[in-house]
Every structure is written in C-alpha cells, then in structure tokens.
C-alpha cells in the first residue's frame, strides 16, 4: 500500500496475483498461465516514479536487483553492484577521504567527502535521502531490492541526483512468522554472521529485526620502516612497537557491525512503518601502496602489497612529533517514519520523516612515507546530523491520468574538526586546527503527471522547484590554540563565513509507446543539478568569501527500448543518451581573481557533452539456466574550460571514464530430487581504462590512465529439498587480478610521491544459511 498501483500493474494483479505475495526479482519473467515450468515466475516491480510499476512499463533506464540475485553474485555491500550496472562507478575511497563512497553514473558524480560539496548521485534508503558520501557504502542487510536509476532524476528523487539515483528498499515486516541465520568463514580469517526475524505481534502489527557482523584481516602489510631498515640513511627509528617481521598491521581490513529494526502497522486505510538502523566499524585504513617515490623519498617504495607509510610526522614549524593514527572509526544511526494513508480509492497521501547522525574519525598520510620534510598529514573528526520531511499526494484523475504532487524539506549540519600539517608550501609549514560548522538546508515542491490517452501511449511531465542554502564557517587556530596566520602565504581565516544561496527549476518530459506486449519504446528529455556550495580549503580570506559556486547542471536526451521476447525467455533493454553538461564544478590552479596565493578554489569553470549507449540482457533459454549481461559505451568532450583551471584539466581530456564497461553472468539450477538442488554460477566484469588526470605527467604520460581490469567470481550452492538450508562455496577475484581502482597524487608536485588503492586479491568463503 506504500504506493498506488499504476493501471498497467493493476491489470496484471487482477488476473490473480496478490501484491502481498509478489516477489521482486531482477531481471525475471512473469510465468505464462498456459506454460507452467520451473523457470522464474516473478515480475519486476519498481517505484521509481512514486507508484508501483512493472520495470518494463517504466520509461527510465533502471537496473533493479533483488536480494537473491545479490547473494548469488557474492555481493553484500552497495559498492559491488556497480559491476553489473551499466555506466555506474561506486568506489570506496582511499584513506585520505575517510569512510566514504565515491559515486558517479554516466560520468557525473562526486568523490570528495567534504560537507561543503554535494553528492552527484542521489542515495536513498527506503526513500530517505542520504546527503553524504561518508558512510554511504552500506551493507546490503535484509534488503528487498536495489534500484539504480541512470540519468538525471531532477523531478523524481530530486536533490543532487544529476547523475542518477541509487535506491535501497529493505524488507517490510509482514504477517508471516519467519527468520534466517547465516554464518561464513573464508580467506584471511574472514568471519561473518547474519540473522533476521519477522513476526506478527497482532493481526495488524508486525516487527522485523536483522543484524550483521563481518570481520577480515587486511591484505596490505604496513611495515615499520625504521624496524625493517636499521641504520637507514634517513636516520628513521622504529615508530611502533613491532615484532620480528616489523609488520605493524594489515591495511584493507574489514570490521563492521550493523543492525536494523522495523515495526509496521497495517490497517484498512493506513500503513505506518518506523525503521531504525545502526552501523559501526573500526578498521585499519584502506589498502594502499606508494607507486611513485622520487628524490629524497626514493627509498620508500616497498612493493606491490606493502607500504612504509607511518601516519607519523617529526617536529617542524610549530609542531612537535605527532602521530595522526591509521585507524578509521565510523558510528552512525538513523530512524525514519513512513505513513501511507488511502483517503479513498483515488487519493493516497504519503509522509516520510527521517533523522540521521554519524561520526567518523580517521588519520591521513598524504605523502604515504614514514617521514618526509615536504610531507602532509592530518587527523579528521567529522560529525553529521540530518533531518528531512517529505509529503506526497498521489491521485488518479479520471481514467487516463495519475498525478503526484509534494513538498520536501531537509536540514543538514556538520562539524568538521581537523588538525592539518602541510609542509610542502615552503619553509613555514601550514599547520592549524579547524573546527568548522557547516549548515545546509533545502526546500522543494514538485509534481508529476502521467497521462495515458490511449492504451499504448503514455505521456509524462514533471516539474520541481528547489531552494538551497549553505554556510561554512572557518575555524583556523594555530596548533597551540592561538589565532593568527597559520603558515606560508596563508592569512588569518578564523571566523570567516562563506555563504551560498540559490534556487533551481528542473523539468522532465517523456513519451512511451507500447508496440506490443513484447516491445516498449520511450523518449525522454529532462534536467538535473548538483547543488552549489563553497570552497572548503581556502588559503586566503578572499578564497573563502568569493569562493562560493553555483550548481552544475545537465540537460539529458534519452531514447530507450524495453523488450520481452520469445515467450519472455529473453529480455533486452537498450538506452542511448546525449547530455549537455554545464557549469561543471572544477578546481582552479590560478587564484589571481581571488587574491592570489596557493589555490584550491572550486568554481563553475567548464562545459561539456556526454553521450553513450547501454544494454542489459537476461535470458532463460531452457528451464533452470539463466544468463545476464550488461554493457555500456560512453564518450565525452569538454567544450570550454576556464583558463584559471590551468593544466589540471584540458579540453582534450575525457569527462567520462571508463568509456567501456561490461559484465556477464551464468548459472544453472540442477534439480536433485529428494537431495535438493545444486546451482553453480559464474560472473565476470570488465572496467576499461580510467582517466586519472595529469598529476604524474612528469613521471610518465602513461600515468594519465589507470589500467582497466577484469574480475571474475564463482559460487556453488546446494539447497535441500524444502529449500530452507543452503551451503555455498564462493570465490571472488577468481583470476587473482592485481588492480588499482583509484590513486592519490595531490602532493606529487611537492613531495615527489603518489600512492594507489589496491583491490582485494582472490578470496574464498564457505557459507551456511538456514531459514525458519
């Protein structure tokens, strides 16, 4: 009852299928009544347009994945779904960015965690917007499905969904008592436990609880340089108390716990659900290794799976010896209330109220060496609070139209405490304490109308008006707590406030035509934006005062085709698009217009174009055998770049990388009769070369790109005949590919070092799952 049924879906359900018992699958086919078989019998239902619709009736490019498919692909956190979603990049960020997830869709997104900047991909949990990259790599605990909407969602999910949106939907409490428990053991002492239970409290009141804990040793050796190299020419002594092998810890560790609870009241006309969740992790920093170390750092290259990084800086300037720490700790929780009320058969009202907060602490070693006079490092402590309220009204207007109107409000507060020690600016290092409050609020009103003038033709129009405010107050104290200049060429910034205010109108028009039960075509044009903000890392007062910037925007033109062929044994969805990308938020290297000095100002400094094509396939050629595949081919170009950007971005650089992504998966369920069934599955995913910028051009122009890579995985699952017990053996990174998904080279020009994140090696896991 959370969403009104669209007319097409209502016709399907009236044939005898109850929504309450309908599973959400992806991609899967409805079973023909005249052709009973063992093949998948579920139908995909999504809520991308705030109403329940078959995936194949929705004029949007959507990848929808249910819990069963996630499990069969060995995927248990949100970043992993990017392997099978065309044009999607979800990347857990390196140690310098804390516990954050970089995200882009069709080349548009955001990777800097700082609360001064907005995400470019909207993240939603049970329709609640998650307004931060930090903490966004959610464990997929007790989910019903994930929807990945590609392209701007400016009138639908709204805020900062310029690239697209990723929506997680958890299982709802229901009237059927059930439960499950799963335990796993695997490589590098991997231990994992998951459990959940659903039970009715009364005829109308239900509850559901779930929890997860997972831990695993890291795969990159953090080695104490002074211990491993006694008498070294730099005179570095052991930093940590270490054993005979001088290994301090293993980077890339996992140590995560989470829980979710929901209570639901389901009456005749009202459905009320309250959901609460909790997350905690305390782990070593990301698995990263230095890839370039020149000059007086040349001795600090350790190898492909180890690092001498120490998160330690000796005395310099106003600082004594200090240790930032390499641990990353995150704790967060949230609660939301969902009320769905049927005023009558034609009008439904939905209210969503939510609150969330978290804290993340971590240290950084930006030069990634045990010590260096031109070093950079720091300690970070980020607090975040978020409140939102959304109200929607869905109405059927006669026999040919559906309407959704609503309003949205959010209030977001962050406090970013940091200690920074940056020594590459000159003989007088930049050393300060920051404790910056950041406030942001958003108001919006929106409406969408869906008109069906004929049985085959549907027209959709949407409009959204948004107002935004953000203010960032800079606290810049010396390390001893006094106020004044804090380093070379850096003036007193303490107490300055930078403000951004803006508004925006977004729109969408779409037409889709069903040529037959098997073929739907659609054409869409719409807009989206990523919110404006302020420069978060000023060196001079003018950088802060003048350094606010406007939203970046996109106008997208898309054509798509959705098909169910050969008695629904083959589903092929195609999309092609062209984006006009404007006012791109880029970093400047020349701050002449902002008072000069070292420059880290962000400005609307570019325009460009992005275009591409995407395909998704699902096939069941014979009963029990399923094949799924996806591919995307993208291209892009800048049409203008402000000269103040310098050589960090040029007109010949691509906006979008990788330009090519593809995946393939195959599985077969073999029925063993009374002995149950056995299902082998194989997946492979390829990501092409990724443009990494010009930071290491002086070393070798080949460093402009990060090499593409291919990852395979395999899973073998036995289920008993009642299908309430499963034992699985899985292997990820099957080919043991050594790959680096991203790198950090921001200080190369000063320190002569750069480092890269390394993907996890081949791993195995055995899991036992029991359902009750």
DRENLUM-733010 format. One line per field, with one value per residue (C-alpha): residue number from 0; x negated, y negated, z. Coordinates in steps of 0.1 Angstrom, whole numbers, always signed. Last residue first. Example, Ala and Ser with C-alpha at 12.3 -4.5 7.8 and 13.67 -1.06 7.14 Angstrom:
k	c(1_0)
X	c(-137_-123)
Y	c(+11_+45)
Z	c(+71_+78)
// end
This chain:
k	c(771_770_769_768_767_766_765_764_763_762_761_760_759_758_757_756_755_754_753_752_751_750_749_748_747_746_745_744_743_742_741_740_739_738_737_736_735_734_733_732_731_730_729_728_727_726_725_724_723_722_721_720_719_718_717_716_715_714_713_712_711_710_709_708_707_706_705_704_703_702_701_700_699_698_697_696_695_694_693_692_691_690_689_688_687_686_685_684_683_682_681_680_679_678_677_676_675_674_673_672_671_670_669_668_667_666_665_664_663_662_661_660_659_658_657_656_655_654_653_652_651_650_649_648_647_646_645_644_643_642_641_640_639_638_637_636_635_634_633_632_631_630_629_628_627_626_625_624_623_622_621_620_619_618_617_616_615_614_613_612_611_610_609_608_607_606_605_604_603_602_601_600_599_598_597_596_595_594_593_592_591_590_589_588_587_586_585_584_583_582_581_580_579_578_577_576_575_574_573_572_571_570_569_568_567_566_565_564_563_562_561_560_559_558_557_556_555_554_553_552_551_550_549_548_547_546_545_544_543_542_541_540_539_538_537_536_535_534_533_532_531_530_529_528_527_526_525_524_523_522_521_520_519_518_517_516_515_514_513_512_511_510_509_508_507_506_505_504_503_502_501_500_499_498_497_496_495_494_493_492_491_490_489_488_487_486_485_484_483_482_481_480_479_478_477_476_475_474_473_472_471_470_469_468_467_466_465_464_463_462_461_460_459_458_457_456_455_454_453_452_451_450_449_448_447_446_445_444_443_442_441_440_439_438_437_436_435_434_433_432_431_430_429_428_427_426_425_424_423_422_421_420_419_418_417_416_415_414_413_412_411_410_409_408_407_406_405_404_403_402_401_400_399_398_397_396_395_394_393_392_391_390_389_388_387_386_385_384_383_382_381_380_379_378_377_376_375_374_373_372_371_370_369_368_367_366_365_364_363_362_361_360_359_358_357_356_355_354_353_352_351_350_349_348_347_346_345_344_343_342_341_340_339_338_337_336_335_334_333_332_331_330_329_328_327_326_325_324_323_322_321_320_319_318_317_316_315_314_313_312_311_310_309_308_307_306_305_304_303_302_301_300_299_298_297_296_295_294_293_292_291_290_289_288_287_286_285_284_283_282_281_280_279_278_277_276_275_274_273_272_271_270_269_268_267_266_265_264_263_262_261_260_259_258_257_256_255_254_253_252_251_250_249_248_247_246_245_244_243_242_241_240_239_238_237_236_235_234_233_232_231_230_229_228_227_226_225_224_223_222_221_220_219_218_217_216_215_214_213_212_211_210_209_208_207_206_205_204_203_202_201_200_199_198_197_196_195_194_193_192_191_190_189_188_187_186_185_184_183_182_181_180_179_178_177_176_175_174_173_172_171_170_169_168_167_166_165_164_163_162_161_160_159_158_157_156_155_154_153_152_151_150_149_148_147_146_145_144_143_142_141_140_139_138_137_136_135_134_133_132_131_130_129_128_127_126_125_124_123_122_121_120_119_118_117_116_115_114_113_112_111_110_109_108_107_106_105_104_103_102_101_100_99_98_97_96_95_94_93_92_91_90_89_88_87_86_85_84_83_82_81_80_79_78_77_76_75_74_73_72_71_70_69_68_67_66_65_64_63_62_61_60_59_58_57_56_55_54_53_52_51_50_49_48_47_46_45_44_43_42_41_40_39_38_37_36_35_34_33_32_31_30_29_28_27_26_25_24_23_22_21_20_19_18_17_16_15_14_13_12_11_10_9_8_7_6_5_4_3_2_1_0)
X	c(-129_-157_-192_-223_-257_-286_-320_-343_-372_-393_-414_-432_-415_-419_-448_-445_-472_-500_-519_-552_-575_-566_-557_-545_-533_-511_-477_-487_-460_-450_-420_-408_-443_-444_-461_-439_-436_-417_-388_-386_-359_-354_-323_-313_-277_-256_-218_-190_-153_-149_-125_-146_-180_-199_-235_-253_-284_-297_-322_-337_-356_-372_-386_-408_-414_-447_-446_-452_-472_-501_-510_-522_-552_-569_-562_-527_-520_-492_-478_-444_-433_-414_-401_-410_-381_-361_-353_-330_-329_-303_-300_-272_-268_-234_-227_-193_-176_-185_-149_-150_-184_-172_-201_-199_-222_-240_-255_-268_-284_-295_-307_-322_-336_-344_-359_-359_-338_-349_-376_-407_-413_-400_-424_-421_-450_-467_-454_-419_-422_-418_-382_-373_-350_-335_-348_-343_-326_-322_-304_-299_-279_-274_-253_-248_-225_-222_-198_-196_-169_-144_-160_-170_-164_-178_-185_-201_-211_-224_-237_-247_-266_-269_-285_-289_-309_-310_-337_-347_-319_-344_-363_-392_-423_-449_-482_-483_-463_-436_-406_-408_-445_-436_-453_-451_-413_-393_-363_-325_-310_-288_-271_-267_-246_-238_-231_-215_-211_-192_-186_-167_-168_-147_-147_-126_-95_-77_-105_-109_-104_-116_-124_-137_-152_-158_-174_-180_-196_-200_-227_-235_-264_-251_-266_-299_-311_-348_-344_-345_-365_-392_-392_-402_-433_-443_-408_-400_-362_-353_-315_-285_-261_-239_-242_-216_-190_-172_-149_-142_-127_-119_-103_-99_-80_-81_-68_-32_-30_-40_-39_-46_-65_-66_-86_-90_-111_-117_-140_-138_-166_-173_-204_-221_-258_-276_-312_-319_-352_-358_-395_-409_-441_-464_-482_-513_-534_-515_-489_-484_-467_-447_-461_-452_-488_-483_-473_-437_-416_-379_-361_-324_-305_-270_-247_-212_-192_-158_-143_-114_-104_-84_-74_-56_-48_-29_-18_-7_+5_+39_+46_+45_+25_+14_-12_-15_-45_-47_-74_-80_-114_-132_-169_-191_-228_-249_-286_-305_-343_-366_-400_-433_-464_-498_-507_-545_-569_-598_-576_-542_-551_-548_-511_-502_-464_-444_-407_-373_-344_-311_-282_-245_-218_-182_-159_-125_-104_-70_-46_-25_-19_+8_+22_+42_+65_+95_+104_+75_+59_+42_+9_+1_-34_-50_-87_-105_-142_-166_-204_-232_-269_-301_-335_-368_-399_-437_-464_-492_-513_-550_-578_-602_-594_-587_-574_-560_-525_-527_-491_-493_-458_-441_-405_-374_-338_-307_-271_-236_-203_-167_-137_-101_-83_-46_-25_+11_+33_+62_+83_+98_+102_+80_+56_+30_-7_-29_-66_-87_-125_-154_-191_-224_-261_-295_-327_-363_-393_-426_-459_-468_-478_-511_-529_-565_-563_-545_-551_-574_-587_-588_-586_-555_-538_-510_-535_-535_-562_-538_-532_-514_-530_-564_-581_-589_-603_-639_-631_-617_-647_-642_-613_-586_-559_-535_-531_-507_-470_-447_-423_-430_-427_-393_-366_-331_-297_-263_-228_-193_-158_-125_-90_-62_-26_+0_+34_+67_+76_+48_+11_-10_-47_-77_-112_-147_-181_-215_-251_-286_-318_-354_-371_-409_-424_-456_-473_-492_-526_-546_-582_-587_-604_-575_-567_-565_-558_-578_-611_-640_-645_-681_-674_-703_-688_-708_-680_-658_-628_-625_-629_-605_-577_-557_-520_-514_-485_-459_-437_-423_-385_-355_-317_-288_-252_-218_-181_-148_-112_-80_-43_-11_+23_+33_+11_-26_-34_-70_-100_-134_-169_-205_-238_-273_-306_-341_-370_-402_-423_-402_-368_-342_-305_-274_-238_-206_-171_-136_-99_-65_-42_-21_-46_-75_-90_-122_-145_-145_-177_-176_-206_-200_-212_-239_-222_-205_-216_-181_-152_-140_-115_-118_-156_-163_-192_-204_-206_-183_-198_-171_-181_-158_-142_-171_-179_-213_-230_-259_-260_-290_-274_-292_-307_-294_-267_-230_-213_-178_-150_-130_-136_-173_-182_-215_-213_-244_-262_-269_-272_-303_-310_-305_-339_-338_-353_-343_-313_-291_-286_-303_-271_-266_-291_-298_-327_-320_-333_-348_-377_-388_-425_-423_-411_-375_-351_-342_-308_-310_-279_-277_-260_-251_-267_-300_-284_-265_-297_-297_-264_-278_-270_-276_-286_-267_-241_-235_-228_-205_-185_-183_-168_-185_-169_-189_-168_-169_-135_-102_-87_-65_-92_-101_-65_-50_-43_-40_-65_-80_-110_-87_-98_-81_-99_-77_-82_-78_-114_-116_-104_-76_-39_-32_+5_+6_-26_-50_-62_-98_-129_-156_-157_-131_-106_-84_-46_-29_-14_-9_+16_+16_+50_+55_+63_+26_+17_+44_+33_-2_+9_+31_+4_+8_+6_-25_-30_+0)
Y	c(+208_+203_+217_+203_+219_+200_+210_+182_+178_+148_+137_+104_+73_+42_+19_-19_-39_-62_-93_-108_-136_-157_-190_-181_-147_-162_-156_-121_-99_-68_-48_-13_+3_+39_+72_+98_+131_+147_+156_+121_+136_+173_+188_+220_+222_+243_+237_+249_+239_+250_+279_+302_+290_+263_+267_+236_+232_+197_+182_+147_+129_+95_+79_+48_+15_-4_-37_-65_-97_-76_-66_-102_-92_-108_-145_-136_-123_-147_-150_-133_-98_-87_-52_-23_+1_+20_+57_+80_+118_+139_+177_+196_+233_+243_+276_+288_+309_+345_+355_+346_+334_+304_+286_+248_+233_+200_+175_+140_+114_+79_+49_+15_-8_-45_-43_-72_-102_-138_-129_-152_-171_-204_-203_-197_-201_-222_-255_-258_-295_-294_-285_-253_-251_-223_-194_-161_-128_-92_-62_-25_-5_+33_+57_+94_+120_+157_+181_+219_+236_+241_+236_+204_+182_+149_+115_+87_+51_+26_-9_-36_-69_-106_-133_-169_-197_-229_-242_-265_-267_-273_-255_-273_-253_-279_-289_-327_-351_-374_-356_-366_-357_-323_-301_-264_-262_-231_-223_-224_-220_-249_-229_-193_-188_-150_-127_-93_-57_-30_+7_+34_+70_+97_+132_+161_+139_+162_+155_+117_+93_+59_+24_-2_-36_-71_-97_-135_-149_-185_-187_-212_-223_-243_-276_-284_-301_-311_-348_-350_-318_-324_-361_-352_-334_-297_-283_-246_-242_-264_-270_-252_-247_-217_-191_-195_-178_-182_-162_-149_-114_-91_-57_-24_+7_+41_+76_+69_+49_+15_+0_-37_-59_-97_-117_-153_-163_-196_-212_-247_-259_-281_-295_-306_-300_-315_-317_-325_-339_-332_-323_-329_-347_-348_-319_-327_-303_-291_-296_-334_-344_-330_-310_-273_-260_-243_-276_-282_-283_-279_-285_-290_-273_-284_-266_-274_-258_-264_-238_-239_-206_-199_-166_-155_-120_-108_-72_-57_-21_-20_-55_-90_-76_-106_-106_-138_-147_-174_-190_-214_-219_-232_-225_-233_-233_-242_-236_-242_-241_-230_-235_-232_-245_-239_-253_-249_-279_-268_-265_-252_-214_-212_-206_-196_-196_-190_-186_-191_-191_-199_-190_-202_-193_-205_-189_-199_-183_-190_-170_-164_-131_-128_-98_-103_-85_-71_-100_-118_-92_-108_-105_-131_-133_-148_-147_-157_-155_-158_-153_-154_-149_-149_-146_-141_-143_-140_-152_-146_-163_-160_-180_-171_-135_-107_-71_-77_-79_-116_-122_-104_-108_-100_-90_-98_-94_-104_-98_-112_-105_-117_-109_-118_-103_-112_-95_-105_-84_-95_-75_-47_-69_-89_-59_-68_-58_-69_-62_-71_-71_-65_-67_-56_-62_-51_-52_-46_-46_-37_-50_-73_-110_-106_-137_-149_-186_-212_-249_-246_-210_-180_-145_-134_-100_-83_-55_-48_-21_-2_+34_+53_+42_+33_+11_-22_-44_-46_-71_-97_-120_-123_-103_-80_-68_-38_-40_-14_-14_+10_-15_-24_+0_+8_-3_+0_-7_-10_-13_-13_-23_-19_-30_-19_-30_-18_-33_-25_+10_+12_+22_+13_+18_+20_+21_+29_+28_+38_+33_+44_+39_+49_+53_+47_+31_+23_+51_+41_+31_+57_+54_+92_+96_+80_+43_+15_-14_-43_-24_-50_-70_-81_-89_-68_-36_-21_+5_+10_+32_+15_-20_-14_+1_+21_+18_+51_+48_+76_+68_+93_+99_+91_+92_+86_+85_+78_+81_+74_+73_+64_+67_+51_+57_+92_+88_+90_+107_+120_+114_+125_+118_+131_+125_+137_+132_+143_+139_+152_+140_+161_+175_+184_+177_+179_+174_+172_+168_+160_+163_+155_+143_+112_+87_+65_+48_+59_+30_+9_-7_-34_-45_-77_-93_-117_-149_-133_-161_-165_-153_-117_-125_-159_-161_-124_-129_-97_-62_-49_-20_-2_+21_+48_+65_+58_+75_+60_+48_+32_-4_-22_-56_-62_-95_-104_-125_-135_-102_-108_-87_-67_-34_-42_-67_-78_-106_-106_-139_-143_-178_-197_-218_-185_-173_-137_-145_-118_-134_-124_-126_-101_-83_-75_-86_-76_-80_-62_-75_-61_-86_-105_-104_-66_-58_-59_-30_-33_-31_-37_-31_-33_+1_+19_+53_+44_+14_+37_+42_+7_+14_+41_+78_+91_+127_+128_+153_+132_+101_+121_+134_+99_+83_+62_+35_+16_-13_-34_-51_-49_-24_+3_+30_+24_+31_+2_-6_-44_-70_-72_-49_-25_+8_+41_+69_+100_+134_+168_+178_+211_+243_+245_+238_+227_+218_+194_+176_+171_+135_+130_+121_+95_+89_+101_+86_+112_+110_+123_+90_+79_+107_+124_+134_+117_+85_+82_+77_+52_+33_+32_+15_-9_-20_-8_-35_-33_-23_+0)
Z	c(+95_+70_+75_+57_+57_+40_+28_+16_-8_-17_-47_-40_-27_-49_-43_-37_-52_-39_-51_-40_-52_-21_-39_-73_-61_-34_-50_-63_-47_-67_-78_-88_-86_-99_-92_-107_-88_-116_-93_-78_-56_-48_-34_-16_-6_+18_+18_+41_+39_+3_+12_-10_+4_-12_-26_-38_-59_-65_-89_-93_-121_-122_-153_-152_-168_-163_-145_-171_-171_-157_-192_-196_-175_-145_-153_-163_-127_-116_-151_-145_-135_-167_-162_-185_-190_-164_-171_-151_-149_-132_-128_-110_-100_-85_-68_-59_-32_-24_-27_-64_-75_-95_-113_-111_-138_-136_-160_-155_-179_-173_-194_-191_-217_-216_-181_-178_-185_-189_-213_-215_-248_-235_-206_-168_-144_-169_-157_-143_-144_-182_-178_-197_-228_-250_-229_-245_-239_-248_-233_-242_-217_-213_-194_-192_-176_-183_-167_-170_-148_-176_-210_-229_-197_-208_-192_-211_-203_-228_-226_-252_-248_-249_-227_-237_-219_-201_-176_-148_-123_-95_-67_-51_-40_-49_-33_-33_-55_-43_-57_-94_-95_-80_-107_-102_-101_-91_-112_-108_-142_-152_-180_-192_-223_-221_-250_-244_-257_-239_-245_-226_-237_-220_-235_-222_-222_-247_-272_-264_-236_-248_-234_-258_-248_-261_-240_-241_-209_-198_-171_-145_-121_-92_-84_-67_-35_-34_-30_+8_+14_-13_-5_+31_+18_+18_+13_+16_+16_-13_-11_-24_-53_-56_-83_-110_-131_-164_-187_-221_-225_-254_-249_-267_-253_-270_-260_-252_-284_-298_-264_-267_-243_-241_-216_-205_-175_-156_-131_-116_-95_-65_-49_-17_-9_+21_+33_+69_+83_+120_+117_+82_+92_+62_+45_+25_+45_+76_+103_+103_+136_+165_+194_+202_+203_+169_+154_+151_+119_+123_+91_+90_+61_+51_+27_+14_-13_-29_-53_-78_-94_-126_-142_-174_-185_-217_-221_-254_-260_-242_-255_-239_-210_-189_-162_-141_-119_-93_-71_-43_-28_+3_+11_+41_+47_+77_+80_+113_+110_+138_+122_+139_+120_+105_+71_+72_+72_+50_+19_+8_+10_+48_+54_+90_+94_+125_+117_+132_+106_+122_+100_+99_+75_+74_+48_+34_+6_-9_-29_-60_-78_-105_-125_-157_-181_-163_-141_-123_-101_-72_-54_-26_-13_+18_+26_+58_+64_+93_+90_+116_+108_+129_+112_+131_+110_+118_+94_+71_+45_+39_+24_+52_+47_+71_+71_+36_+22_+11_+22_+55_+68_+101_+107_+127_+115_+135_+124_+125_+109_+112_+89_+83_+52_+47_+20_+10_-13_-35_-59_-39_-9_+15_+15_+40_+39_+69_+69_+99_+98_+122_+117_+133_+128_+141_+120_+130_+107_+122_+108_+136_+133_+153_+164_+168_+177_+157_+153_+123_+121_+145_+131_+113_+117_+97_+92_+54_+48_+25_+14_-14_-46_-31_-5_-23_+5_-6_-34_-10_-11_-49_-62_-48_-72_-67_-29_-16_-4_+14_+32_+68_+96_+109_+134_+120_+135_+119_+134_+119_+128_+108_+118_+95_+93_+67_+68_+50_+62_+87_+85_+115_+110_+133_+119_+133_+116_+128_+117_+126_+106_+109_+75_+70_+39_+57_+77_+109_+123_+103_+115_+109_+144_+161_+163_+188_+165_+151_+147_+141_+109_+104_+67_+56_+72_+101_+107_+77_+87_+122_+109_+81_+102_+77_+69_+50_+25_+26_+56_+81_+79_+100_+95_+118_+107_+122_+114_+131_+118_+136_+127_+139_+122_+134_+165_+172_+138_+134_+111_+121_+109_+111_+96_+107_+90_+98_+74_+88_+58_+34_+45_+71_+69_+91_+81_+102_+89_+102_+95_+110_+82_+89_+74_+84_+53_+36_+29_-2_-14_-40_-61_-81_-113_-125_-115_-85_-62_-47_-68_-65_-93_-109_-112_-117_-141_-158_-146_-119_-99_-79_-51_-38_-8_+15_+48_+51_+19_+38_+31_+14_+21_+55_+42_+8_+24_+20_+24_+10_+26_+1_+20_+19_-8_-24_-50_-73_-76_-39_-26_-15_+16_+36_+23_+10_-24_-50_-67_-97_-134_-158_-168_-131_-105_-69_-44_-11_+22_+54_+55_+24_+28_+35_+0_-13_-16_-53_-70_-107_-129_-167_-169_-137_-132_-116_-99_-76_-55_-40_-22_+1_+3_-33_-38_-71_-60_-29_-49_-71_-42_-26_-57_-83_-105_-132_-145_-176_-174_-192_-167_-182_-184_-147_-139_-120_-83_-79_-68_-103_-95_-76_-92_-98_-116_-121_-105_-120_-127_-147_-132_-157_-162_-198_-202_-173_-186_-158_-153_-162_-142_-142_-114_-89_-66_-51_-52_-21_-9_-44_-49_-83_-97_-131_-111_-104_-141_-146_-115_-129_-161_-142_-118_-83_-56_-35_+1_+0)
// end
